[in-house]
Structure formats: structure tokens, C-alpha cells
């Protein structure tokens, strides 16, 4: 339920084989396992990791199954059962027992992939990124990134290699995308074919195709030394249009059966679409000063992403992997920062209701999402501070928007000392706002630097990420020539 809809790493036959091999070893102690053969121990590791993933999602699984069956109490789970930590620890013990014979192989790589998926339910993504990168390098070492034309392998074995490789790819690209870091291998070096399409893996293959689009966005829009930087404005517009067209086509082709999927319903795939769209249209190295149309689309998609997460949080107690929490904060910050840096462009392009009604609704919903997540992740000290800090930034932004829209002929409405400072310093210019100047008089520091707190949670060190979340890091000068901005990027 929590693996196959996203990753083609395992199929039903694989799971049946794992169960069969596990039952053969019931009753064996550790000394017998140490002396067991390599492949059998790899199967046991895989089995325990599958069980650990199930255990970490037990309450959600029971809730979803009961909802499907219409029963309040489907099974009696009052008896003791292994914890996800104990199951994962068992895998680490087996790795230790077999360390003298372990070598890169499809089975061993699969174990590391499952550990990586398991770690996604923790609070920090950098360790998962390192693990995924290590796994990708093992895969390249044994040639999983290529599909050999001449090989003695059976079709089933070839397909298994492809399924493992594209699972690594999907995991690593999603991590690179969320953390703003390059992946281990570029698409130009991949010659592995996609796994054979079956009714069972339609969703996971669609997930891989989405990560391929994200990989292109990372390389072509956010690449540091990419040839696209030298393109004309018109060609840059066409590149963004092409990527958006691919995204739109991907959304249209979301598998119909996903609407019946319990763990990853249609809303999940739609959230991937909006989460990628707002990243495509926000200020980027390729297009640091997007058009008003792109700014509007960026904000709208970020708002749609937040609305969807809020609906899910209210209706279901879904798992909260760090990437979902990070995604909400990323979308919320993107909205308010984009409004502040592109307010003059937006005022001349959108209806007043967009800024006064829609934006306020999205900002409020983001705060609600963070509050709910804070309640469910009470052990995370940093998370508990984000809600109030985001409120401060969002409220000042909304005051800034309101003051600007109601001011006449350069008259400044001093809604607050913060917003007054913002307006005096920034709104006299024709293009954009300077965040660094805007916040020069704000007393938002507690134990952390105001923006540093957001960076800590997002896992984004300014020297390690290409996202450059805040304008003072993007060199968004306030005196940009409006004629140099891109136009009509939809």
C-alpha cells in the first residue's frame, strides 16, 4: 500500500517470494543466520524492511482499510507486534552479520532503497539524500543505468534491474528537487529502459515520468553553468512553455485508477503537478524576473498545493514525511516572497480579488497546515517555531499589499512600522521589492536569525542549494528595467 503506488521496486510475485523465504527461516537464531547464504539473508533484510514500512504506517493503514470496508474495527491489533524501529534494527544487524560477504547487487541495492524510503518518514532529508546517492553509485557500479543489448539475463531479471534502477532514480530526483541539490547522474547518461508496464505498476511508472520532468527542470532552469543561460529571452520563454506543456500532458494522463487508490489518491498526483508548476514559474537562474503571467501562475499553483494538503490533513491522518511538511512551507514562502518581489507587476495584471481574497485565503490555509503539522509532530522543536514565524512574515506581506492597493498618488498608509518601512524604501520603484531592505527594521529574531530558521527546516544551506529562496540571495534589485522582464510565459 505504501510502496508500489509510487515505486516499481517490488511486485506481487516479489512479495510472495519474500513471505515464502521468511517462513522457511522461522525459528532460526542469529548464529544460523550468520552462516546462511548471501541471497537468503538479502531476502530476509528485504522482508523486514517491507514490514518496517508497513509498521510505521500501521495506524494509517488500519484507518484506510476500515474506511474502505465500512467497519470501525476490522481486526484486533491489541496483541503485541514488532515496532518499525525493531524491524529496521533487525535489518542493520543482518547487514553487520554479513558485512564480510556483502557486495553490490540488485538485491542489496533494493534493501538500501527500502531503508531510504523508510527514512523519508523521519524529520531530516539530508541523510536520506546521502543514502540515495550512495545507492545510485552502487547501481551505476553494476550497470543498472544501462540495459545491455546482448545479455544472458532472462526478461524477468532484466525487468527487475530496470525496476530497481528507476526506483533509485525517482527517489534521488525527488530528494535533489526538494533539497535543491544536483543528482548523482544526469539523464544523458541513462540508457536503462522503463520497466514493463502492467496493471500493477501504472501509477509507479507515471511517478517516474514526473520525476523525469523535474530532472529536466533542475538541469535546464536551475543549472548553474547550463547553456540555457545564454539563450535569448524568447528561447527561454519557449523552454518554460515546453516544460509546462509536458507537465500539463502528464496531469491529463494521471491513471484513472488513482481515484480509487487509498494511500496515493488522485489528489496526491495533482499536488505533484501544482508543486512542480509553481517551481517552474518562480524567479529562477534561467528567468530571474518572470512575467506577471508567470508570477500569477506561480502563486496560484502554490495556493492550490496548500489547499490540497489542508483538505487531506482535515479528512485523513496521513503520514507526514519530511518532504510533505517541507513542501507546505516551501509553497507558503514562495507565495509571500513572490508577492513582495513582484507586487507592482501583479497590481497591473491581476484582479484586486486575487490579492485581497485569494492570496489571503491561501496564506491563512498555509498557517493552518503548519499548525496541524506542528500538533502532530510535537517532538520537533524547530517545527513548533515555524508557525508563528510564518504568521509574522505573512501578516506583514498582507498589510503591505493592502497598504499599496489603498494608497493614492504615492501616499503611504502606515499600517505598521514594518509595512511603512517596506513601502517607503521599496514601493517608490517601478519594479520589485528588496527583501533585505524591507526587513532591516523588523524585530523578528528570537533564538534564530529570522530567515535562518526557515532554511534550517527546509534543509537548505545557501551554499548547498540552487533554490535561493529569499530575494536578497537572488540579487533581486529594486531598480530593474521592466523592459528586461520576460513576458507572456503561461
N, C-alpha and C positions, 0 to 999 in steps of 0.2 A: 504493500500500500504506500510506503514512504520512499521506495527506491525506484521501482520500474516506471512509474509515470514520467519521471524526469531523466533517468539514466538507463541506457540499454545494457548495463553491465551484467545483469542476470535475467534469465528467463525461467519459465515454469519447470523446464527439464533440469536446469541447473539446481533449482531449489529442491526438487525431488531427489536428486543425486546427493545433495548435501545432507538431507534428512536421513537417507539410507546409510550413508557412511557414518553419520553420527551414532545411529542406533547400533552399529556394529562395534563401536568403541565404548558403549555404556558400561561402566563398572571398572574400566581400566584406571590405574593410578598414574601419577606423574612419571614414575620411573619407566613404566611401559610406553608412555607417550614419547619420552625422550629417545627411546630406542626404535620408535616407529619410523616408517619410511617418510620421505620428504613430502610426497604428494598427499598422503593421508593426513599429515599434520597441517598442510596448507588447507585442505578441505575443512578440517576442524576449526582453524582460525577463521575461515570464511563463514562457517556456520555460526560461530559465536558472535561475529560482528553483525551478521544479519539479525540475530536475536537481540543484540545490544541496541540496534536501531529500532527494533520493534518495542523493546522495553522502555526506551527513552520517550517513546510516543504512546505508551500504554493508555493513559487517560484519554488522549485524543482519539485513539483507535476505538476504544470502548464507546465513547460518545458518538462517533460517526457510525459505527455499526448499529448501535441502538437506535439511532435516528433513522437509519435505513430500514431496520426491521420493525420499527414502531414499538419496540419493547423498552421498558425502563431499566430492566435488569436482565441482560441476556445471559450472562454467565456469573458464576460465583468466583470472584477474584480475592476472596478473603484469605485464602491459603497463601503461605509464603512463596515467593518466587524470586529468582535472581534479579539483582539490580543491574541497570545498564553499566554502572561502574565496575561491578564484579565481573560481568561478562567481558568487558573491554580489558580488564586486568588479566583475565584468563588468556586472552589473545597475546598480550605482551609477554606473559610467562612462556607461552609456546614459542614465541619468537626467540626468547632468551635461551630456551632449551635447545632450539635447533639452529642457533646462530652459527655454528661451525659448518653447517651444510647449506645455509640459505644462499640463494643466488637469484639474480633477476630472472623472472619467468612470468608467464601470463597469470598463473595462479597467485604468485607472491605479490605482483603488482595489483591484482584485484583486492587482496587483503588491505594494502595501503590505501587504495581508493575508498574502501568502506570505512577505514579509520578516518580518512579525510571528510567523508560525508558525516560521520558521527561527530567530528569536531565542529561542524558547522552549527551545531546546536549549542555551542559554547559562546561566550561573550566576545572573544577576540579573534579577529580574522587573520592576523599576520602569521600566526603559527600554522593555520590551515594552508595559507598561501605557500609557505616554505615546504610543507609536506607535499602539496600538489606538484610543486616544481621538482622536488626530488623524485616523485613518482613518474613525472613526464620524462625525466632524464633516463630513468631505468627503461621506460618504454622505447625511447629512441635507441638506447644501447642494444636492445634485442630486435630493433627494426619494426616496431609496431606502427610507426608512422608511414610505412610503405606497404603496399600489397604486392608481393612478388608475383611476377607473371608465371614463372616456372617454379613450381613447388610440389613437394610430395605430400603436403598437408591436405587433409580432407576438406571439403567445403564447409563442414561444421566447425572445424578447427580454425579455418580462415575467418569465418564469421565471428567466432569468439574473439579472435585477435582484434578484429575491427570494432566489436562492441566494447572491448576494454579500452582501446585507444580513444574512441570518440567519447567515452565517459570521462577519461582524463581531460580531454580537450574541453568538454563542456564545463567541468569543474574549474579548470585553470582559467579559462576565459572569464567566467563569472567572477572569480576572485580578482583577476587582473583588472577587470572593469570596475568592480566595486572599490578596490583599493587604489586605483589609479596607477598601476604599475605594469610594466611590459610582461608579456607572457614568455614562456621558455622557448617556444618555437613559432616561427611565422608561418602563415598559411602557404606561402610559396614553397615551403619545404615539406609539405604534407602530400603524400601520394596514396594514402590509405583510402579505400572506398568506404562509403557509408554502409552500415550493417544492412543485411537483407530485411526489407520491410515486411512486417507481419501485423496481424490484427493486434497483437500484444504490445508491439513497440512503436505504434504510430505516434503516440504522444512524445516518447523519448526522442525519436528522430526529429520531430518538429522542434523540440527543445534544442537539439544540436544545431539545427538550421538557424535558430535565433541567435545562438552564440556565435555562429559564423558571421552574421551581420554585425554583431557587437565587436567582433575582432576587426572587421573592416573599419568600423567607426574609430576604434582605438588607433589603428595604424594610419588611417588616412586623414582623420580630423584632429587627433591629438598627438600624432607622431612629432617628435622634436626636430628631427632632421629630414623630414619627408619632402619629396619633390613637389608635393601638392602645395607647399608654402609659396612656391614660385609661380603658381597659376594666376591667371587673370581673375578678376572678381567674377566675371561671367562663368568661367570654368569652375570656380569654387561653388557658385550657386548651383550649377548643374550636378556637381558631385553630391552636394547635400540633397538635391532633389532626387537623384538616383537612389541614394541610401533610404530616403523616406519612402520612395516608391517600393523598394524591396520590403521595407517594414510593413507597409500597407498590404502588400500581397501576402506577406507572412500572416498578418492578422486575419485576412479573409480566409486563409487555409487552415485556421485552427481546427483540429479534428472535431467532428461533430460529437463524438462520444465523450468529449471532455466535459460536456454539460452534466453528464451523469457520474463523473469521477468524484469520489469522495475527498481524497486528500488534495488533489490539484484540479479544481473545477475550472470552468471557463474563465471566471474572474481572475484566476491566477495568471492565465496566459494573456488576458487583456492588460493586467498590471505590468507584465513584462513589456508589452507594446508601449504603454504610456511611459514607463520608466526609461526606455531607450529613446523615445521621441523627445522628451524634454532635454536629455543629454545631447542629442543631435542639434538642437536649436539654441542652446545656451551659448554665451560667449565662449569661444574656443581658440586654440592657436591658429587654426585654419581661418576662422572668421571671428576675430575678437570683438567686432562691432556689428552684431546681426541687425537685420532689418526689423522694423516694427512688427511685420507679419510673423517673423520667426520668434520674436520676443513674446508675442501673444500666444503662439502655439506652445512655446516652452512653458509658460505659466499655466496654460490650460491643461496640458498633459501632466504637469506636476500636481495640479489640483485634482485631476481625475485619478491619479495614482493614490493620492491621500484619501480621497473619498472611498475608493475601493477597499483600502486597508481598514478604514474605520468601519465599513459595513461588515467586513469579515470579523473584526475584533468584537463587534457588538453581538453578532449572531453565533459565533463559534469561539471556543477557547483553543485556537490553533497554536501549533508550536511557534516559538519566537526565536528562530535562528538569528544570529547577529546581523546577517545581511538584510533581513526584513526590517529590523529596528533601524539599521543604518540607512536603508532606503527611504524610510519615512523622514528621517532627519535631513537627508540629502535633498529630497524633494521640497521640504519646507524651507530650507535655507536657500535653495535655488530660486524659489518663488520670491522671497523677500529681497534677496540680493539683486535679482533681475529687475524687479520693480524699481529699486533705488537707483540702479545704474542706467536704466532705460526709461525713466519716468517721462521725460519730455517727448520721446518718440511715441510712447504709448498714449499720452494725452492727445496727440494729434491723429491717432489711428483707431482707438477703441471707443466704445460707448462708455458713458460715465458709469453705467451699471456694472460694467466689467470690473472696475477698480473699487467701487463703493459697495457692491453687493457680492459679486462672485469671489473676488480676492479675499474679502473679509471672511466669507464662509469657508474658503479653503484654509486660510490661516488658522481660523478657530478649530477646524477639524484636525489640523496637524497637532495643535496643542492637546486636543482630546486624545488623539492617538498616543502621544508621548506620555500623557498622564496614565492611560490604561497600561501601557507597556511598563511604566515605572512601577505601577502597582503589582504587576505580575513578575517583575524582575527586581524585587525588593533588595536582593543581596548585592545588586550592582550600585556601588556608591556614586560613581560618576553619572549613571543614568538618572539618579534622583535629582541632580542639579540641572539637568538639561531642560526640563520642562519650564522652570522659572526663567532661565536664561533666554530660551527661545521666545517666551512671552514678552520679555523686555525688548528684544530686537523686533519682534513682530508688531508690538504696540507702537513703537516709535515709527516704524515704517508706515503703518496705517494712519498715524497722525500726520506724518509728512505728506502722504497722498491727499488726505482731507484738506490740510492747510494749503497745499499747492492748488488744488482744484477750486477752492473758495477765495483765493487771493485775487485781487484785481489790480491790473496795471502795476505789477511789481510790489504791491502792498503785502507785507508778510503778516500772517496771522500767528502770533506767538502761542501756539498750543501748549508748548512746554519748552523749557530751556534747551532740551535736547533737540527738538524739532526746529526750534527757532535758529539754533546754531547751524543745523543742516541746511536750512533754507538760505540763510544769509551767506553761507560760504559756497553753496553749490548751485542753487536754483537760478542764479543770475546768468549762468552759462547756457549755451544753446544745446549742449549735448551731454547727457550723462551726469552722474553724481560721483564724487570721490569719497569712498567709504572711509578712508583713513582720516580725512578732514572731518567727515560727519561725526565720527566718534571721538574726536580729540577732546571734547569737553564732557564726555559721559562717564559717570562713576559706576561702571558695571563690573568692576573687579571684586572678586571675593578671594578665594584661595588660588584661583587660576586666572591667567590672562583671559579676557572675555572670549576671544576667538579661539584661543588655545584649547579651551575646554571642548569645543566642537571638534577640533582637529583630533584631540585625544580619542574621542569616541568613534569618530569616523576612521581612525587608524591612518590618518593622512599627515605625515611629516612633509612640510613644504619642499624639502629636498628629495623626497622619495615618491612623489605623486605628480601626475600630469593634470589633475583636476583643477588646481589653483582656484579654490572655492571663493576666496574673497578678493574684491576688486583691487585692493592695494597690492596684492601679489600678482595681479594680472596687468598692472600698469595701466589701469583704465583712467586715463587723463580726462579732466573735465572740459578741456578745450578742443575736443575732437572736431574735425571738419565734418559736418553732416553729409557733405557730398561724397565722403570716402566710405560711408557705411554701405553694407550690402543691401540689396533691395529685392523685394518680391520672392523671398525664399519661403515657400509654403510646404 
